[in-house]
Amino acid sequence: MKIQFNRIIIITVAVFILIWILFFLSFHGIRKLAISEFNKQQMIMAEQASQGIATYMKHLADDLDYIMNINGVLDLSANGREVIQDYYSRNERIIKSVTRLDSKGRIVWSIPHNKKFSGTDISSQEHIKFMLREHKTSLSDVIISVQGFMAIALHVPVFRNGEFSGSLGVLLDFDELSEKFIKHIKLGEGGYAWMLSSNGTELYCPVPGHIGKTIYETSSMFPDVISMAERMIRGEKGSASYKYNLVREKFVGVEKKHASFTPVKLFNTHWSIVVATPEKQILALMDGIRNKLMMTAFFLLIINIVFVYFAVKGRKMENEILQKKKYEAFLIENEAVLEAALQSAGKVAGGIAHDLNNVFAGIINSTEVLEMKHRGDEKSEKYTGFIKDAASRGAGLVKKILNLALTGNGAYSFIDVYRIIEEAGDVFPGKNGGTVKLKIQLNAADYMVRAAPLNMRKIIIRLLTRLSGEVPDDGGLVLTTENIRIDKQSAGGMVPALHGGDYLKVTVQALRGKSLAVNFSRLFLFLKDFNEPGDTADPGIYDIYRRVRDIGGGMALDSTSGSEPYSAVMIYLPVSKVDKPAQNDNKCSPVGGGGTILIVEDDPAIRNALVRILGDLGYNVFSAEDGAAGIDIFRKEHNTIDLVILDIVMPVKGGVEALKEILEIDSGALVYMTSGYVTGVSIDDLISKGAAGFINKPVTISDLSNLVAGAIADKKRKDSTDSSGG
């Protein structure tokens, strides 16, 4: 016995080491996902800044084009001087001078007036050369102006009677421009942004002494930076990583950064904006997850040791050889489950966690078999209770890992929207740099939605963050929920139009405080016009809309008067037809019954445990290890089978395909689908195709026995009624 016990301990330790390797591979994959998601967020910020700068420059050029057509402006008559002076005064913070050049590139006049600049020839400057040669609007790189400060110049050509007559230009304070569009771009404390011209000159950089120098001068010792900069100079858009040793004027040692960059297309040239963040900041959260994964691995080791100890003690309690053989077979089956999990080392994190969930389900169900065999034995119940509790907590942690690993729209689960709202918090950044308080009024009774967990978090948190950015500091937001039913496809007001069904309506209303009424239509112009968002829509707002649309929901604007201002945004989320998963109550006693059940489950530990449990409760049980074998049994025995428990994910033939064939054999078959986590398949769709319901793994004896007894009783009652009625 001692030799056998030592062998089992060695196997358990080996299994623990291999499970730790599985967790490491899983963490490595999630780490790549985190960096990829962060680069997407950085790209959104870079694109927003690019769009802002390009739009601002276009507006300036349009202003100059308009002004130079006003009588007296080009010759600076009294009326022209008044127009120019007024324009200069209104934009004095960023526009430092308005200048008129003749066709040779000499200064004719400037506002504010300075005699020493009159007649100065600036035709040698590159942007003036382009304007004089091409007679087109031109923009300079960062230059030292004749007034002595760092600036950029924008010149619009002037024509009189169809002939070129010089230009009208403005000199912009580049510090003010960068303050407006670039300086505060960052993700986290260590993030920052910088900008290059088309010839590699650093137009803006938080590192002292870089502005005005080429990237080849400032970063010659960092080839990764040069490689990325050359892509930017060519006008490319993309992501890259590089190493550097300065962040916001501080030496931090050489560290790796991840960056996203995009061009700013401007008249005769282009600039390129890059947003960068240190890798250690991006992975700070992942380090915490890694530590939790390691703790989970140690936790699994403890479970295995306790399980082995209990199995050995259980042998001592049995006096008959038959019972010993049963326990040996039970142990071998669970070792096979662990080996099957180890074979999934090369799969993605979601597959790994799915297998681990089956391991926990097998432990829970197998332990319940032991509970039934040793009911009334306090010592046995103490150990089985500990194992069940530990395995249940482990299964809960696996679900959290799955929620993190599976971020796409195919990874659907039942989402408690109220919990996500509570996790979002109640304080958000306001319009003027202060904070906005969120009040929550949760009135809806049905708040379970079928969606990808992380996508739902992004919908709620991003919506609240963007709306709070429109609210003054003395205002606030109110979030309310209610259940509504749409009897047929919505006629209008919602984008996109919604199909009939039950929806959770989430309304976010602005409280304006003492300021003017808040109007959200600037962010949601497409909702105001009842159209899909176009190419010019804000990327962040479009992302919220896309995620809502992809789960079958819609959005709308609302106001108290039915017109401007629109101070409320509503999202409609489809409530799942499947009930909220029941909470396990281990104190409930199992319910016995009669009838015949077919279990189709590929995991041997779960399958055998369910066969034993249901058999001990009085049921006649058939079992199959895959969908093909299950269909063969059902085809032969369907006249006697009362209920089918069908796993969704199986080899040879999966549950979805097996469900279709079973219902073709007997359209009245009672089929319950089961899985530890649903990916790539909609439970609502399965129910609409004939499934009677869904059982979430792991499931306790009490929950399973109550569900089976009730379902079979209802089926027999219905069959009896149909028979008597016929």
TORDOTOR-105588 format. One record per residue (C-alpha): residue number from 0; x, y, z. Coordinates in Angstrom, 1 decimal. Layout:
    n      px      py      pz
  NUM       X       Y       Z
...
This chain:
    n      px      py      pz
    0     0.0     0.0     0.0
    1     2.9     2.4     0.9
    2     4.6     1.7    -2.4
    3     1.4     2.3    -4.3
    4     0.8     5.5    -2.4
    5     4.3     6.8    -3.2
    6     3.8     6.0    -6.9
    7     0.6     8.0    -6.9
    8     2.3    11.0    -5.2
    9     5.0    10.9    -7.9
   10     2.4    10.9   -10.6
   11     0.5    13.7    -8.9
   12     3.6    15.9    -8.7
   13     4.4    15.1   -12.4
   14     0.8    16.1   -13.3
   15     1.2    19.3   -11.3
   16     4.4    20.2   -13.3
   17     2.7    19.6   -16.6
   18    -0.3    21.6   -15.5
   19     2.0    24.5   -14.6
   20     3.4    24.3   -18.2
   21    -0.1    24.5   -19.5
   22    -0.8    27.6   -17.5
   23     2.5    29.1   -18.7
   24     1.5    28.5   -22.4
   25    -2.0    29.9   -21.7
   26    -0.5    33.1   -20.1
   27     1.9    33.6   -23.0
   28    -1.1    33.6   -25.5
   29    -3.1    36.0   -23.3
   30    -0.1    38.2   -23.1
   31     0.0    38.6   -26.9
   32    -3.7    39.4   -26.9
   33    -3.2    42.1   -24.3
   34    -0.5    43.8   -26.3
   35    -2.5    43.6   -29.5
   36    -5.6    45.1   -27.8
   37    -3.4    47.9   -26.3
   38    -2.0    48.7   -29.8
   39    -5.6    49.0   -31.1
   40    -6.4    51.5   -28.4
   41    -3.2    53.5   -29.1
   42    -4.1    53.5   -32.8
   43    -7.5    55.0   -32.1
   44    -5.9    57.8   -30.1
   45    -3.4    58.5   -32.9
   46    -6.1    58.5   -35.5
   47    -8.2    60.9   -33.5
   48    -5.2    63.3   -33.1
   49    -4.5    62.9   -36.9
   50    -8.0    63.7   -37.8
   51    -8.1    66.6   -35.4
   52    -4.9    68.2   -36.8
   53    -5.9    67.7   -40.5
   54    -9.4    69.1   -39.8
   55    -8.0    72.1   -38.0
   56    -5.5    72.9   -40.8
   57    -8.3    72.6   -43.4
   58   -10.4    75.0   -41.5
   59    -7.5    77.5   -41.2
   60    -6.9    77.3   -45.0
   61   -10.7    77.8   -45.6
   62   -10.6    80.9   -43.3
   63    -7.7    82.4   -45.2
   64    -9.4    81.7   -48.5
   65   -12.5    83.4   -47.4
   66   -10.8    86.4   -45.8
   67    -8.6    87.2   -48.9
   68   -11.8    87.6   -51.0
   69   -13.1    90.4   -48.7
   70   -12.6    93.9   -50.2
   71    -9.5    95.7   -48.9
   72    -7.8    92.7   -47.2
   73    -5.0    92.1   -49.7
   74    -4.1    95.8   -49.9
   75    -4.8    96.3   -46.2
   76    -7.1    99.2   -46.6
   77    -9.0   100.5   -43.5
   78   -11.8    97.9   -44.0
   79    -9.2    95.2   -44.7
   80    -7.1    96.1   -41.6
   81   -10.3    95.9   -39.4
   82   -11.1    92.5   -40.8
   83    -7.6    91.1   -40.3
   84    -7.3    92.7   -36.8
   85   -10.6    91.1   -35.7
   86    -9.5    87.7   -37.1
   87    -6.2    88.0   -35.4
   88    -7.7    89.1   -32.0
   89   -10.1    86.2   -31.9
   90    -7.3    83.6   -32.6
   91    -4.4    85.4   -30.9
   92    -3.7    82.4   -28.6
   93    -2.5    80.2   -31.4
   94    -2.1    82.5   -34.4
   95     0.9    84.8   -33.8
   96     0.8    86.8   -37.0
   97    -1.1    87.2   -40.3
   98     1.2    87.9   -43.3
   99     0.8    89.0   -46.9
  100     3.5    88.0   -49.4
  101     4.0    89.3   -52.9
  102     4.6    87.1   -55.9
  103     8.4    87.1   -55.2
  104     8.0    85.8   -51.6
  105     8.6    89.2   -49.9
  106     6.6    90.4   -46.9
  107     4.2    93.1   -47.9
  108     2.5    93.6   -44.5
  109     1.9    91.7   -41.3
  110    -0.4    91.9   -38.4
  111     0.8    92.8   -35.7
  112     2.7    95.4   -37.6
  113     6.5    95.5   -37.4
  114     8.4    97.8   -39.7
  115    11.6    95.8   -39.6
  116     9.9    92.7   -41.2
  117     8.4    94.7   -44.1
  118    10.1    93.8   -47.4
  119    11.9    90.7   -45.9
  120    12.5    88.0   -48.5
  121    11.5    84.6   -47.2
  122    11.3    82.9   -50.6
  123    14.2    80.5   -49.6
  124    12.0    78.7   -47.1
  125    11.0    75.3   -48.4
  126     7.2    75.7   -47.9
  127     7.4    79.2   -49.6
  128     9.4    77.7   -52.5
  129     6.6    75.1   -53.0
  130     3.9    77.7   -52.9
  131     5.7    80.1   -55.3
  132     6.4    77.2   -57.7
  133     3.1    75.3   -57.6
  134     0.7    78.1   -56.6
  135    -0.9    75.8   -54.1
  136    -1.5    75.9   -50.3
  137     1.6    74.9   -48.4
  138     2.5    74.1   -44.8
  139     6.0    74.3   -43.2
  140     7.7    72.0   -40.8
  141     8.6    73.5   -37.4
  142    10.7    76.6   -38.1
  143    12.2    79.5   -36.1
  144    10.1    82.4   -37.2
  145    11.5    85.8   -38.0
  146     9.9    86.9   -34.7
  147    12.1    84.3   -32.9
  148     9.8    81.5   -31.7
  149     9.1    78.0   -32.8
  150     6.2    77.9   -35.2
  151     4.7    76.5   -38.3
  152     3.5    78.6   -41.3
  153     0.4    78.0   -43.5
  154     0.2    80.0   -46.8
  155    -2.8    80.1   -49.2
  156    -2.0    81.4   -52.7
  157    -3.6    84.7   -53.9
  158    -4.9    85.3   -57.4
  159    -5.9    88.6   -59.0
  160    -7.7    88.6   -62.3
  161    -6.6    85.0   -62.7
  162    -2.9    85.8   -62.1
  163    -0.8    84.7   -59.2
  164    -0.3    87.5   -56.7
  165     1.5    86.0   -53.7
  166    -0.1    84.6   -50.7
  167    -1.9    85.2   -47.4
  168    -0.5    83.2   -44.5
  169    -0.7    82.7   -40.7
  170     2.1    81.9   -38.3
  171     1.0    79.3   -35.7
  172     2.5    78.8   -32.3
  173     3.5    75.2   -32.4
  174     3.5    74.8   -28.6
  175    -0.1    75.7   -28.6
  176    -0.9    73.3   -31.5
  177     0.9    70.4   -29.7
  178    -0.8    71.4   -26.4
  179    -4.2    71.1   -28.2
  180    -3.7    67.9   -30.1
  181    -0.7    65.9   -29.0
  182     0.8    66.7   -25.6
  183    -1.8    65.0   -23.4
  184    -2.2    61.8   -25.6
  185    -1.2    58.8   -23.5
  186    -2.4    55.5   -22.1
  187    -1.3    55.2   -18.5
  188     1.3    57.1   -16.6
  189     4.3    56.1   -18.8
  190     2.6    56.6   -22.2
  191     3.3    59.5   -24.5
  192     3.1    60.7   -28.1
  193     5.5    62.3   -30.6
  194     5.3    63.5   -34.2
  195     7.6    63.4   -37.3
  196     7.6    65.5   -40.5
  197     7.9    63.9   -43.9
  198    11.7    64.5   -43.8
  199    12.2    62.9   -40.4
  200    12.3    66.1   -38.3
  201    10.8    65.7   -34.8
  202     7.9    68.2   -34.8
  203     7.0    67.3   -31.3
  204     8.6    65.1   -28.6
  205     8.4    65.2   -24.8
  206    12.2    64.6   -24.6
  207    14.0    67.9   -24.2
  208    16.1    69.1   -27.1
  209    14.5    66.8   -29.7
  210    12.1    69.2   -31.4
  211    13.5    70.6   -34.6
  212    16.2    67.8   -34.9
  213    16.0    64.8   -37.2
  214    15.3    61.3   -35.9
  215    18.7    60.3   -37.2
  216    20.3    62.8   -34.9
  217    18.3    62.0   -31.7
  218    18.0    58.2   -32.0
  219    21.0    57.0   -34.0
  220    21.8    54.5   -31.2
  221    18.3    52.9   -31.4
  222    17.9    51.0   -34.7
  223    14.4    49.9   -33.9
  224    13.3    53.6   -33.5
  225    15.0    54.5   -36.8
  226    13.3    51.5   -38.6
  227     9.9    52.6   -37.3
  228    10.6    56.3   -38.2
  229    11.4    55.4   -41.8
  230     8.0    53.7   -42.1
  231     6.4    56.9   -40.8
  232     8.4    59.0   -43.2
  233     7.0    56.9   -46.0
  234     3.5    57.7   -44.8
  235     2.7    54.1   -43.6
  236     0.3    53.2   -40.8
  237     0.9    50.4   -38.4
  238     2.4    49.2   -35.1
  239     5.9    48.4   -33.9
  240     8.0    48.0   -30.8
  241    11.3    49.6   -29.9
  242    13.7    50.3   -27.0
  243    14.5    53.7   -25.6
  244    15.7    55.3   -22.4
  245    13.8    58.6   -21.9
  246    10.1    59.1   -21.0
  247     8.8    62.6   -20.4
  248    12.2    64.1   -19.7
  249    13.3    61.4   -17.3
  250    16.0    58.7   -17.8
  251    14.4    55.4   -17.0
  252    16.9    53.0   -18.3
  253    16.5    51.2   -21.7
  254    13.0    49.7   -21.8
  255    10.8    48.2   -24.5
  256     7.8    50.2   -25.8
  257     4.9    49.3   -28.0
  258     3.7    52.0   -30.4
  259     1.0    52.6   -33.0
  260     1.5    55.3   -35.7
  261    -0.6    56.9   -38.5
  262     0.0    59.7   -41.0
  263    -1.5    63.2   -41.0
  264    -2.0    64.2   -44.6
  265    -1.5    68.0   -45.0
  266    -1.5    69.9   -48.3
  267     2.1    69.7   -49.7
  268     3.4    67.3   -47.0
  269     2.5    64.8   -44.3
  270     3.3    64.4   -40.7
  271     3.1    61.2   -38.7
  272     1.8    60.8   -35.1
  273     3.0    57.9   -32.9
  274     1.5    56.9   -29.5
  275     3.8    54.7   -27.4
  276     3.5    52.9   -24.0
  277     6.1    51.0   -22.0
  278     5.6    47.2   -22.2
  279     5.9    46.8   -18.4
  280     2.9    49.1   -18.0
  281     0.8    47.1   -20.5
  282     1.7    43.8   -18.8
  283     1.2    45.0   -15.2
  284    -2.2    43.5   -15.2
  285    -1.0    40.3   -16.9
  286     1.7    39.9   -14.2
  287    -1.1    39.8   -11.6
  288    -3.0    37.2   -13.7
  289     0.2    35.1   -14.0
  290     0.6    35.1   -10.2
  291    -3.0    34.0    -9.9
  292    -2.4    31.2   -12.4
  293     0.6    30.0   -10.4
  294    -1.5    30.0    -7.2
  295    -4.2    28.0    -9.0
  296    -1.5    25.5   -10.0
  297    -0.5    25.1    -6.4
  298    -4.2    24.9    -5.5
  299    -4.6    22.0    -8.0
  300    -1.6    20.2    -6.4
  301    -3.3    20.4    -3.0
  302    -6.6    19.1    -4.4
  303    -4.7    16.2    -6.0
  304    -2.9    15.3    -2.8
  305    -6.1    15.5    -0.7
  306    -7.9    13.4    -3.4
  307    -5.2    10.7    -3.3
  308    -5.2    10.7     0.5
  309    -8.9    10.3     0.6
  310    -8.8     7.5    -2.1
  311    -6.2     5.6     0.0
  312    -8.2     6.0     3.2
  313   -11.3     4.9     1.3
  314    -9.6     1.6     0.5
  315    -9.0     1.0     4.1
  316   -12.8     1.5     4.8
  317   -13.7    -1.2     2.3
  318   -13.4    -4.9     3.2
  319   -14.4    -6.5     0.0
  320   -12.1    -6.9    -3.1
  321   -15.0    -5.7    -5.3
  322   -15.1    -2.3    -3.6
  323   -11.3    -2.0    -3.9
  324   -11.5    -2.6    -7.6
  325   -14.1     0.1    -8.0
  326   -12.0     2.6    -6.2
  327    -9.0     1.6    -8.4
  328   -11.0     2.1   -11.5
  329   -12.3     5.4   -10.2
  330    -8.7     6.6    -9.7
  331    -7.6     5.5   -13.1
  332   -10.5     7.3   -14.8
  333    -9.5    10.6   -13.1
  334    -5.9    10.1   -14.1
  335    -7.1     9.6   -17.7
  336    -8.9    12.9   -17.4
  337    -5.7    14.7   -16.3
  338    -3.8    13.0   -19.1
  339    -6.4    14.2   -21.6
  340    -6.0    17.7   -20.3
  341    -2.2    17.5   -20.7
  342    -2.6    16.6   -24.4
  343    -4.2    20.0   -25.0
  344    -0.9    21.9   -24.3
  345    -0.7    23.2   -27.8
  346    -4.2    24.6   -27.9
  347    -5.3    28.1   -27.2
  348    -6.0    29.3   -23.7
  349    -9.8    28.8   -24.1
  350    -9.4    25.2   -25.0
  351    -7.1    24.6   -22.0
  352    -9.5    26.2   -19.6
  353   -12.4    24.2   -21.1
  354   -10.5    20.9   -20.4
  355    -9.7    22.1   -16.8
  356   -13.4    22.8   -16.3
  357   -14.1    19.2   -17.3
  358   -11.5    18.0   -14.8
  359   -13.2    19.9   -12.0
  360   -16.6    18.6   -13.1
  361   -15.3    15.1   -13.0
  362   -13.9    15.6    -9.5
  363   -17.2    17.1    -8.2
  364   -19.4    14.4    -9.7
  365   -17.1    11.6    -8.7
  366   -16.9    12.9    -5.2
  367   -20.7    13.0    -5.1
  368   -20.7     9.3    -6.0
  369   -18.5     8.7    -2.9
  370   -20.9    10.8    -0.8
  371   -23.8     8.6    -1.9
  372   -21.9     5.4    -1.0
  373   -20.8     6.7     2.4
  374   -23.8     8.8     3.4
  375   -23.9     9.2     7.2
  376   -20.2     8.6     7.7
  377   -19.1    11.9     9.3
  378   -15.4    11.4     8.5
  379   -16.1    10.6     4.8
  380   -18.5    13.5     4.5
  381   -15.9    15.9     5.9
  382   -13.4    15.0     3.2
  383   -15.8    14.9     0.3
  384   -17.2    18.3     1.4
  385   -13.7    19.7     1.4
  386   -13.0    18.3    -2.1
  387   -16.3    19.5    -3.5
  388   -15.8    23.0    -2.1
  389   -12.2    23.3    -3.4
  390   -13.2    21.9    -6.8
  391   -16.1    24.3    -7.1
  392   -13.9    27.3    -6.4
  393   -11.4    26.0    -8.9
  394   -14.1    25.8   -11.5
  395   -15.1    29.4   -10.8
  396   -11.5    30.5   -11.4
  397   -11.5    28.6   -14.7
  398   -14.6    30.5   -15.8
  399   -12.7    33.8   -15.1
  400    -9.7    32.6   -17.1
  401   -12.1    31.7   -20.0
  402   -13.7    35.2   -19.8
  403   -10.2    36.7   -20.2
  404    -8.9    34.3   -22.9
  405   -12.0    34.3   -25.1
  406   -12.6    38.0   -26.2
  407   -14.2    37.6   -29.6
  408   -17.9    37.6   -30.4
  409   -17.9    33.8   -30.8
  410   -17.2    33.4   -27.0
  411   -20.7    33.8   -25.7
  412   -21.7    33.4   -22.1
  413   -24.6    34.5   -19.8
  414   -23.6    38.0   -18.7
  415   -24.9    39.6   -15.5
  416   -25.1    43.2   -16.8
  417   -25.8    44.6   -13.3
  418   -22.5    43.2   -12.1
  419   -20.6    44.9   -15.0
  420   -22.4    48.2   -14.2
  421   -21.3    47.9   -10.6
  422   -17.7    47.1   -11.6
  423   -17.6    50.2   -13.8
  424   -17.7    52.4   -10.7
  425   -19.5    55.7   -10.1
  426   -16.9    58.4   -10.8
  427   -15.7    59.4   -14.4
  428   -13.6    62.2   -15.9
  429   -15.7    65.3   -16.8
  430   -15.5    67.8   -19.6
  431   -13.4    70.4   -17.8
  432   -10.9    68.1   -16.1
  433   -13.0    67.4   -13.0
  434   -15.1    64.4   -12.1
  435   -18.7    63.4   -12.9
  436   -20.7    61.3   -10.5
  437   -22.9    58.4   -11.8
  438   -26.2    57.6   -10.1
  439   -27.6    54.1   -10.8
  440   -31.3    53.1   -10.8
  441   -31.6    49.4   -11.6
  442   -35.3    48.7   -12.2
  443   -35.2    45.7   -14.7
  444   -35.9    42.3   -13.3
  445   -34.3    40.4   -16.3
  446   -30.7    41.5   -16.8
  447   -29.0    38.4   -18.1
  448   -27.6    38.9   -21.7
  449   -25.9    36.4   -24.0
  450   -22.7    38.0   -25.1
  451   -18.9    37.9   -24.9
  452   -18.0    39.0   -21.3
  453   -15.1    41.4   -22.2
  454   -17.2    42.9   -25.1
  455   -20.0    43.7   -22.7
  456   -17.6    45.4   -20.3
  457   -16.3    47.5   -23.1
  458   -19.8    48.6   -24.2
  459   -20.8    49.7   -20.6
  460   -17.5    51.3   -19.5
  461   -16.6    53.0   -22.9
  462   -20.2    54.4   -23.2
  463   -20.1    55.9   -19.6
  464   -16.5    57.3   -20.2
  465   -17.4    59.0   -23.5
  466   -20.7    60.5   -22.2
  467   -19.1    61.8   -19.0
  468   -16.5    63.6   -21.2
  469   -19.4    65.8   -22.5
  470   -20.8    66.7   -19.0
  471   -19.6    69.8   -17.1
  472   -18.1    69.3   -13.6
  473   -21.2    70.6   -11.9
  474   -23.4    68.0   -13.8
  475   -23.7    64.2   -13.6
  476   -25.0    61.1   -15.2
  477   -28.0    58.8   -14.3
  478   -28.1    55.2   -15.5
  479   -31.4    53.4   -15.4
  480   -32.6    50.0   -16.6
  481   -36.0    48.6   -17.5
  482   -37.4    45.6   -19.3
  483   -39.3    46.2   -22.5
  484   -40.9    43.9   -25.1
  485   -41.0    44.6   -28.8
  486   -43.9    42.7   -30.4
  487   -42.6    43.2   -34.0
  488   -39.6    44.7   -35.7
  489   -39.1    48.3   -34.5
  490   -40.2    50.9   -37.1
  491   -37.7    53.6   -36.3
  492   -35.7    55.5   -33.7
  493   -33.4    52.5   -33.0
  494   -30.2    51.8   -35.0
  495   -30.3    49.1   -36.3
  496   -34.0    48.3   -36.3
  497   -34.6    45.5   -33.7
  498   -36.5    42.3   -34.1
  499   -39.4    41.4   -31.8
  500   -38.5    40.0   -28.4
  501   -37.5    40.9   -24.8
  502   -34.8    43.6   -24.3
  503   -32.9    45.1   -21.4
  504   -33.1    48.9   -22.0
  505   -30.1    50.8   -20.5
  506   -30.6    54.6   -20.5
  507   -27.8    57.0   -19.6
  508   -29.2    60.5   -18.9
  509   -27.2    63.7   -18.5
  510   -27.8    66.0   -15.5
  511   -26.7    69.5   -16.6
  512   -26.3    71.2   -13.2
  513   -26.0    75.0   -13.5
  514   -24.5    74.8   -17.0
  515   -26.3    74.7   -20.4
  516   -28.1    71.5   -21.3
  517   -25.8    68.7   -22.4
  518   -26.3    67.5   -26.0
  519   -25.0    64.1   -27.0
  520   -26.0    64.4   -30.6
  521   -22.4    65.6   -31.5
  522   -21.1    62.2   -30.6
  523   -24.1    60.2   -32.1
  524   -25.0    62.1   -35.3
  525   -25.8    58.8   -37.0
  526   -28.4    58.0   -34.3
  527   -30.0    61.5   -34.8
  528   -30.4    60.7   -38.5
  529   -31.4    57.0   -37.9
  530   -28.6    55.8   -40.1
  531   -25.6    53.4   -39.7
  532   -22.4    55.3   -38.8
  533   -20.3    56.2   -41.8
  534   -16.6    56.5   -42.3
  535   -16.4    59.8   -40.6
  536   -17.9    58.6   -37.3
  537   -15.8    58.8   -34.2
  538   -13.9    55.5   -34.0
  539   -14.6    55.0   -30.3
  540   -18.3    55.7   -30.7
  541   -18.4    53.3   -33.8
  542   -16.7    50.6   -31.7
  543   -19.5    50.9   -29.0
  544   -22.2    50.7   -31.7
  545   -20.5    47.8   -33.5
  546   -20.4    45.7   -30.3
  547   -24.0    46.5   -29.4
  548   -25.1    45.6   -33.0
  549   -23.1    42.3   -33.1
  550   -25.0    40.9   -30.0
  551   -28.3    41.7   -31.6
  552   -28.9    45.0   -29.8
  553   -29.5    48.6   -30.9
  554   -29.0    52.2   -29.8
  555   -31.1    55.4   -29.8
  556   -31.0    59.1   -28.7
  557   -33.7    60.7   -26.6
  558   -34.6    64.1   -25.2
  559   -37.4    65.5   -23.0
  560   -38.8    67.5   -25.9
  561   -38.3    65.1   -28.8
  562   -35.7    67.3   -30.5
  563   -32.5    69.1   -29.6
  564   -30.8    68.8   -27.2
  565   -30.5    65.1   -27.0
  566   -29.4    64.5   -23.4
  567   -30.0    60.7   -23.2
  568   -28.5    57.7   -24.9
  569   -30.2    54.3   -24.8
  570   -28.9    50.8   -25.6
  571   -31.2    47.8   -26.1
  572   -29.7    44.5   -25.2
  573   -31.5    41.2   -26.0
  574   -32.5    39.3   -22.9
  575   -31.6    35.6   -23.4
  576   -34.4    33.1   -23.6
  577   -32.4    30.8   -21.3
  578   -32.9    31.4   -17.6
  579   -30.1    32.7   -15.4
  580   -27.9    29.7   -14.4
  581   -29.2    28.3   -11.1
  582   -27.0    28.6    -8.0
  583   -25.9    25.3    -6.6
  584   -27.3    24.5    -3.2
  585   -25.5    21.5    -1.8
  586   -27.8    21.3     1.2
  587   -30.7    20.1    -1.0
  588   -31.3    16.3    -1.1
  589   -31.2    14.5    -4.4
  590   -34.6    13.5    -5.9
  591   -35.1     9.9    -7.1
  592   -37.3     8.9   -10.0
  593   -38.0     6.4   -12.7
  594   -37.4     6.4   -16.4
  595   -34.7     5.9   -19.0
  596   -32.0     8.4   -19.7
  597   -29.3     8.5   -22.4
  598   -26.0    10.3   -21.5
  599   -23.8    11.4   -24.4
  600   -20.5    12.7   -22.9
  601   -16.9    12.3   -24.2
  602   -15.3    12.9   -20.8
  603   -15.1     9.4   -19.1
  604   -15.0    10.7   -15.5
  605   -18.0    12.9   -16.0
  606   -19.9    10.3   -18.0
  607   -19.3     7.4   -15.5
  608   -20.0     9.6   -12.5
  609   -23.4    10.7   -14.0
  610   -24.2     7.1   -14.9
  611   -23.6     6.0   -11.3
  612   -25.5     9.0    -9.8
  613   -28.6     8.5   -12.0
  614   -28.5     4.8   -11.6
  615   -28.4     5.0    -7.8
  616   -31.4     7.4    -8.0
  617   -33.5     4.7    -9.7
  618   -33.1     5.5   -13.4
  619   -32.2     3.1   -16.2
  620   -29.2     4.7   -17.9
  621   -27.6     4.3   -21.4
  622   -24.2     6.1   -22.1
  623   -22.2     7.0   -25.2
  624   -18.8     8.5   -25.5
  625   -19.5    10.7   -28.6
  626   -22.4    11.9   -30.8
  627   -22.2     9.1   -33.3
  628   -22.5     6.4   -30.7
  629   -25.3     8.3   -29.0
  630   -27.3     8.5   -32.2
  631   -26.9     4.7   -32.7
  632   -28.2     4.0   -29.2
  633   -31.1     6.5   -29.6
  634   -32.1     5.0   -32.9
  635   -32.4     1.5   -31.3
  636   -33.9     2.6   -28.0
  637   -35.8     5.9   -28.7
  638   -39.2     4.3   -27.8
  639   -38.0     3.7   -24.2
  640   -35.7     6.7   -23.7
  641   -37.4     9.5   -21.7
  642   -34.6    12.1   -21.7
  643   -31.2    12.7   -23.4
  644   -28.3    14.7   -21.8
  645   -26.1    15.7   -24.8
  646   -22.6    17.4   -24.5
  647   -22.0    20.2   -27.1
  648   -18.3    19.7   -27.6
  649   -17.3    16.1   -28.6
  650   -15.1    14.2   -31.0
  651   -16.4    12.2   -34.0
  652   -19.7    14.0   -34.0
  653   -20.5    17.1   -31.9
  654   -23.7    17.9   -30.0
  655   -25.1    20.3   -32.5
  656   -25.1    17.8   -35.3
  657   -26.3    15.0   -33.0
  658   -29.2    17.1   -31.8
  659   -30.4    17.5   -35.4
  660   -30.3    13.8   -36.1
  661   -31.9    12.8   -32.8
  662   -34.9    15.1   -33.5
  663   -35.1    13.7   -37.0
  664   -35.5    10.2   -35.4
  665   -38.1    11.5   -32.8
  666   -39.3    15.0   -33.1
  667   -40.7    14.8   -29.6
  668   -37.4    13.8   -28.0
  669   -36.5    15.6   -24.7
  670   -32.9    16.8   -25.1
  671   -30.9    18.9   -22.7
  672   -27.6    20.3   -24.0
  673   -24.6    20.5   -21.6
  674   -21.2    22.2   -21.6
  675   -18.8    24.0   -19.3
  676   -18.5    27.0   -21.6
  677   -20.2    27.9   -24.9
  678   -18.0    29.1   -27.8
  679   -19.1    29.6   -31.4
  680   -22.6    28.4   -30.7
  681   -25.8    30.2   -29.5
  682   -27.8    28.4   -26.8
  683   -30.8    30.4   -27.9
  684   -30.4    29.0   -31.4
  685   -30.1    25.5   -30.0
  686   -33.4    25.9   -28.1
  687   -35.1    27.3   -31.2
  688   -33.9    24.2   -33.0
  689   -35.5    21.8   -30.5
  690   -33.3    21.6   -27.4
  691   -35.3    21.5   -24.2
  692   -32.8    23.4   -22.1
  693   -29.1    23.8   -21.1
  694   -27.2    22.3   -18.1
  695   -24.0    24.2   -17.1
  696   -21.1    22.0   -16.1
  697   -20.2    21.2   -13.3
  698   -23.7    20.3   -12.0
  699   -24.5    18.9    -8.5
  700   -26.6    15.8    -7.7
  701   -29.4    18.0    -6.2
  702   -29.6    20.3    -9.3
  703   -29.4    17.4   -11.8
  704   -31.9    15.1   -10.0
  705   -34.4    17.9    -9.6
  706   -34.1    18.9   -13.3
  707   -34.3    15.3   -14.6
  708   -37.2    14.3   -12.3
  709   -39.2    17.5   -13.2
  710   -38.5    17.2   -17.0
  711   -39.5    13.5   -17.2
  712   -42.6    14.1   -15.1
  713   -43.7    17.0   -17.3
  714   -43.0    14.9   -20.5
  715   -45.0    11.9   -19.2
  716   -47.9    14.2   -18.1
  717   -47.9    15.8   -21.6
  718   -47.8    12.5   -23.4
  719   -50.6    11.2   -21.2
  720   -52.7    14.3   -22.0
  721   -52.1    14.0   -25.7
  722   -53.0    10.3   -25.6
  723   -56.2    10.8   -23.8
  724   -57.1    13.7   -26.0
  725   -56.5    11.7   -29.1
